[in-house]
Amino acid sequence: MKNKLTILITVSMLAGLLTGCVTTGTKFGAPTKGMSTADYQALVFLDPQNTVRSDWGTVKDMPGYFLIDNQGEPTVSVVDYQKGETIKKIKMGETGNHHIFVIPGARYAFSSQRYEKDLIWVIDLTTHEVVDTFHLSMDGKKVIAPLHMGFAYTQPLAVVGNILDKKNGYLSFINTATRKPSHIVELGCPGARDAMFTLDDSKVFATCQQEPKGVSIVDVNNRKEIKVIPIKGARAGGMTPDGKYFLVGAKGSIILIDTATNEIAKTIKVPGGGGNFTCLQDGSKCYGGLRNDNSVAVIDMATQELIKVIKTGPNGNRLYLNTANPRYGLFTNEAGKSEVVSVIDTVKDVKIKDIITGLGPHNVAFDPTGKYAIVSTKKENVATLIDTSSANPADWDVITTDIAAGIQNNGVRWVPTPSAIKAAL
């Protein structure tokens, strides 16, 4: 284990967004029943994984912590990155907690489920305690492994799939005002993985990871599936910042689905395939992990062509952009035998360097100033804290690989401190 405390270099960073819409959210607090679209959209959005919008400019001056889901322990580590240590472990009660998802308003967070269960946890971000749990199975439909959650843009609603179910496809909708399940929509393909709303919340696009693989398109208001698009080897999905295309990582290809017409707009051949997506804020380029090629594909969205493949490391999965300087990001190479994240320059589209982490780097989160990043390492009971403060990413380096976490630590999120949230309410 490498454990090196470094002197953090203070630099002036540009306030920016990870992906998506212009910063508009300024209000903290839980979504409420009957709230107007304007009131909902005024809430702070801080969860970029399956939701395009992220309001990092609102919180750039707020103190915060990283939360790490320890799937096999079961706990959530609360990490003070200024001190470089875990200051608390939130007791979850039972195993399976995989990803933290911050509900718009940053008052509460959900923790999603990776095991063959349907349990979702609710964490109060002002106390760092689990205040509720609920099950998603309803109406005779058993939900298995609701993994990746996306939030609506105009109403208090979230959606999550059932990734491990080999027979059924379900999308569970959750009312984020009540923090309870609302209803389930049955899909024509099994094992829903990445579910994302269009920006007007009229549709949800979801990849199905089990056979027969494909993409399901759901009418949100009518609560029914519109169609299924069969796609060989479909796995991960992602929405472009303008909401015009839903990207699908498939076998030997990246597929663009037009969200207006519900048709395939382009099939782009790539080596490998199947990894997760990140797009630049301006939508000019999108980056898709090529898991079987140990690389990342760079897609020019104006021409809809592959312009470059950057070799990274084993089981290349996803690029995470620095929140304050999104020219640069950390790319996870998450194979069980990998100890490497790659620093990527999105202007020159080159790998600058590799950084050695713990075993199996899976998820990355940056603080809003862009000076710190934490990497979960799912094959160890520790996580890695990285100094990303330098304007020259060649100087980015490990602070410590000994952040106390738990075995199968997977999801990571930045959240304001409890006192900061209370002051903002």
Steps between C-alpha positions, in 0.01 A plus 500: 500500500619841410423763761649839426377831636567770247507877522189615317562776250244779506398601151231714349247275327217579266162422652335249272259216456578134452242464227174644395290805554596849609518537877155604624444318827562707811256361757558222752226286646295193419257493207141542618160375385330726252802728452507697176742426220672832571548413868629156412745636246627750757631209709871420491585195285819324609478154344652475152517124447163436331378861506637756255465807720754582775505834686862504619525878477250535783706293744857588397563696821330253735690256721420138435575132540519199273261212561611150398259208476661186647285233339625200691540638853229665510587861575546837333833670573491875567835636383646834606729562204666799665625270776542202269303264722166332559323673787193277522341187363124511451342168599276368220360193673547252215730453205456596137525881512676582172458864390415825677253720309446853632133600471447848347517752784785307670298442815489123458676230301399157381731200509422246229519122505742267320405163645193295414281713724273799448594711802576872469644705787424867580784696664439833673790719388459732801568215744675233292260236621268259322153635574294266284508198272248374250446212259427551131308179425130569451191390306631144478826612338820400680787744447857366506806724536380858438841644422531827303256780580408806294307810612233690309557863399151651546336297778587306818557164335781248469538179300707184549520160328549135602838406357532137620158375389553264203130455428328833563563864426363754748542871551410608852392861539558666838326810630788708640259715703372202699820302446289194424439292187226629272445236232670245275504491120559159341750488215538278196865421579643365827746638752461878468832672574545871417171692502499872414231762450486723196538863602124565477426184703272366227698178453746271671762313300646190664754239395421134566809303597352150498417300187339596266683830544384834378351836593151557636323833453228589750227765487522659846152656516316198362710258702558259214773381270509657156739255333806281538801537272698171489876564527759223508718526807323807642625590844557859617298805397541876521319817394669783311492839679240639258281194542492432126666162509509199728836324465531123531820305558457178303712220356752660267298818468366815658144568393325837493122495543308813403281581801246688284442228241581198723712359218867411462673804350850357468699187570869575559740207485750484786741240637356331803206692642252489784647763734338808650469845344604854586442799271662841510276775634469665159402168344780513242650165595395191691728237651401134514685234695620205291523231762631218279753725328643659817434845357260790458331611177477869410186583301465828308132581544487749211603233249387204712827326424771327702797736494738321734555204729715569807666199660452515877511177699324172584120504466468867404168622633429871550644851489428731794563869428648738754208714617698825500732434204313262268775496241650221710355191657573163658414186305435181695653171389295282727618144440542295815873488431535871418643767730495782248298810420608701195518880477340612172534835320171561313642778281792302359327166565807335645584307814732714712590245766379208707444525874532192720199442725365212699381187322202525265439877456129536432350843570644853532370822652661846510429771753351822349832684510661225296788469746417152628374177351421171661507165323312199629691173469253216506752220558642646821364635828658841440454788255748739336513877552674699223633855494358652179567863593776574251411672173754260348341155524843337464543608863185327622599236751381275780452643848418161651371161392395421857168681534297273729218346300361148475533204267327562165507876545334619180298821480647839596330839531597846624248666732505822707568453870194468726565845647526653152170345395328616821630852448368499142151369585 
